[in-house]
Amino acid sequence: MSNPKHYQLIILGSGPAGCTAAIYAARANLNFAMITGLEQGGQLTKTDKIANWPGEPNEISGLDLMEKMMKQVRNFSSDILLDSILKADLSKRPFYLKGDADEYSCDALIIATGASAKFLGIPSEQKYMGRGVSACAVCDGFFYKNKNVVIVGGGNTTAEEALYLAKIAATVTIIHRRDSMRAEALVIDQLKKTTNIKFELNSFVTEILGDEKGVTGVAIQDVNSNATKIIEAQGVFIAIGYKPNTDVFAGQLEMEQDYIKTGYGAKTATSVPGVFAAGDVASGYYHQAVIAAGSGCTAMHDAKNFLSSLEK
Ligand SMILES: Cc1cc2nc3c(=O)[nH]c(=O)nc-3n(C[C@H](O)[C@H](O)[C@H](O)COP(=O)(O)OP(=O)(O)OC[C@H]3O[C@@H](n4cnc5c(N)ncnc54)[C@H](O)[C@@H]3O)c2cc1C
């Protein structure tokens, strides 16, 4: 270890959780740095339209919203570091972080590294991303009023998102590669009772179809017979899960399904005193920007209380 740059507080991540924590840290006059990671502004920068950010009555693009948040951080602080953390040692204080560009140490750490939505990995998915392809029914369902949509996946999240979409869209077709869904029996019952929900089981998406306006349908293939067919739809929701960005901390913090567990005393406190987690990285359920921002604010207050306790 050479001579790491030391800060009272380091915030990892520049999504809504990281930016909000940074704004509050600056206003609390803490000596802190925000390390942006490779995705400056976080995953919201991937989406075209956001209609549920309070205070933005007209739709705003994710990129514009996150540029505004980053600008607000910059107004208060110059310690925004364009680096990505590859290694961490949380076994003793100060905590040590090794980045791609530099090394750092801190007395308190807020982890706001998010959780990346998993995608199918077919080329047409990227082509129509934000033009009919989405990984978030709660975020984008609104844009498919009285339209036909498909949702890909078979777990509880898929089932809940399908029920959510069924209240908005004309039809919702669930595409799942197994012969039954993995969701809870009660939820599956609800799906079956919802008249505009259809099932394409034992099937997987081979291609997302579209034109210059966006998605027009999906091509699916039966896993047993290899038979193919096309389902017409204007929206394709991918609900096959999330991968929390926690590899760097594996074995050092208590986790549940790779999400960082919190609530050890303070709301955002992790199993290691002085380390806090905010946003999607700590929540397997709520993947919403406003919730991430709120928890970034909470994490900064928890971190500030922890730092004050060190001075006593
Ligand atoms: C396509 C899409 C559309 C969406 N639409 C909406 C919407 O309309 N409304 C809504 O409320 N929500 C929406 N969401 C969800 C929303 O984007 C997330 O809930 C929110 O961004 C989570 O914020 P976060 O700060 O926790 O994490 P993220 O925004 O994921 O940010 C994580 C940050 O951590 C950084 N990072 C990761 N690893 C490292 C590392 N090793 N070192 C340093 N930094 C690291 C990344 O660079 C990034 O800056 C959408 C998501 C997607 C994918």
The ligand as a Gaussian input file, in Angstrom:
#p B3LYP/6-31G(d) Opt

LIG

0 1
 C      -33.672000       1.145000     -18.046000
 C      -33.988000       1.659000     -16.660000
 C      -35.001000       2.604000     -16.489000
 C      -35.289000       3.079000     -15.206000
 N      -36.260000       4.029000     -15.089000
 C      -36.549000       4.529000     -13.854000
 C      -37.551000       5.539000     -13.698000
 O      -38.197000       5.962000     -14.660000
 N      -37.797000       5.982000     -12.438000
 C      -37.126000       5.514000     -11.338000
 O      -37.389000       5.977000     -10.219000
 N      -36.183000       4.571000     -11.465000
 C      -35.870000       4.055000     -12.682000
 N      -34.931000       3.076000     -12.823000
 C      -34.275000       2.555000     -11.603000
 C      -33.181000       3.538000     -11.143000
 O      -32.293000       3.770000     -12.208000
 C      -32.432000       2.962000      -9.947000
 O      -33.336000       2.592000      -8.924000
 C      -31.443000       3.991000      -9.389000
 O      -30.575000       4.447000     -10.393000
 C      -30.632000       3.392000      -8.243000
 O      -29.740000       4.357000      -7.810000
 P      -28.384000       3.985000      -7.054000
 O      -27.735000       5.286000      -6.753000
 O      -28.674000       3.061000      -5.938000
 O      -27.516000       3.132000      -8.098000
 P      -27.102000       3.383000      -9.598000
 O      -27.892000       4.433000     -10.262000
 O      -27.088000       2.027000     -10.222000
 O      -25.602000       3.916000      -9.491000
 C      -24.564000       3.077000      -9.104000
 C      -23.266000       3.858000      -9.162000
 O      -22.230000       3.079000      -8.578000
 C      -21.071000       3.158000      -9.389000
 N      -20.246000       1.968000      -9.150000
 C      -20.559000       0.665000      -9.365000
 N      -19.518000      -0.124000      -9.034000
 C      -18.523000       0.704000      -8.573000
 C      -17.192000       0.503000      -8.098000
 N      -16.646000      -0.729000      -8.017000
 N      -16.464000       1.590000      -7.737000
 C      -17.015000       2.838000      -7.801000
 N      -18.267000       3.085000      -8.237000
 C      -19.003000       2.034000      -8.632000
 C      -21.613000       3.267000     -10.820000
 O      -20.643000       3.837000     -11.676000
 C      -22.806000       4.193000     -10.592000
 O      -22.384000       5.542000     -10.622000
 C      -34.586000       2.590000     -14.081000
 C      -33.567000       1.650000     -14.262000
 C      -33.259000       1.181000     -15.522000
 C      -32.145000       0.186000     -15.704000

